[in-house]
Amino acid sequence: MNIQHLLIMNSSSLNLNLNPWHYRIILMIISRMSAVALTLCLLSAIVPAMAHSIWIETNAEKDGVVIRFGEFDEDYETTPGYLDVLDPLKVYTITDDGEPGKLEFQMFEEGYHVHGGMPENIFVETDFPVMSRAGSPGVHPHFYARYIDGFSKKVHPQMTMDIVPTGNSNEVQVFFKGRPLAQVKLNLYTPEANDAEYVTDEEGKVTVSCDETGLYMLKVSRHREERSGFSRGVFYKFESHNCSLTWNNK
């Protein structure tokens, strides 16, 4: 049995509907594996990445700002791998005139290194291929990320989904298409990879606890809206919006 037959057999048994882009990247990954490694890793390789996040962090080893994709408390996605499946990233800053300014970036094995720009004024947007299970409508995931240097300054939303500080201590407000998003769940990840769950109030606000020193991530995952379309030739019925906010607690 060759790799393609094994992949098709396992995806069918899991009731997964993989589009050609998923097959392409998975075949690229498993073509470099031994048979034993393939047996152990195949199931995890075809699990949808809809629980993933894009986030921004500062990295002294890379001398600046790094963009990651994956799970905050687990391994990063890499190249070759799911990092290659993302749509081309939009990485930009907002100038003093309120206009977006494109930033240059370069992929490396575990993310992207951003050239120029202050981390608290960098925004990232990207998409992932349509995800679906057999018999279920397709979902098109969108990802948004921003970094802040603290909570003391009130910040206005500037992305389709955005998490911004209100100016009050440890308080943020979640916006979707410019409007506060009430009763939405957020997950907070600490430098020690612990997580806590919060829910916004009727104004889309929530106050989080962050006592440890190091990098925190607050995220909204899989906020779904019924809006159909096509992406890379694949039909979807829903769009899923995923947003992260990161900061270094000192």
Buried (B, 14 or more C-beta within 10 A) or exposed (E): EEBEEBBEEBBEEBEBBBBEBBBEBBEEBBEEBEEEEBEEEBEEBBEBBEEBBBBBBBBEEBEBBBBBBBBBEEEBBBBEBBBBBBBEBBBBBBEEEEEEEEBEBEBEEBBBBBEEBEBBBBBBBBBBBBBBBEEEEBBBBBBBBBBBBEBEEEBEBBBBBBBBBBEEEBBBBBBBEEEBBBEBBBBBBBBEEEEEEBEBEEEBBBEBEBEEEEBBBBBBBEBEEEEEEEBEEBBBBBBBBBBBBBBBBE
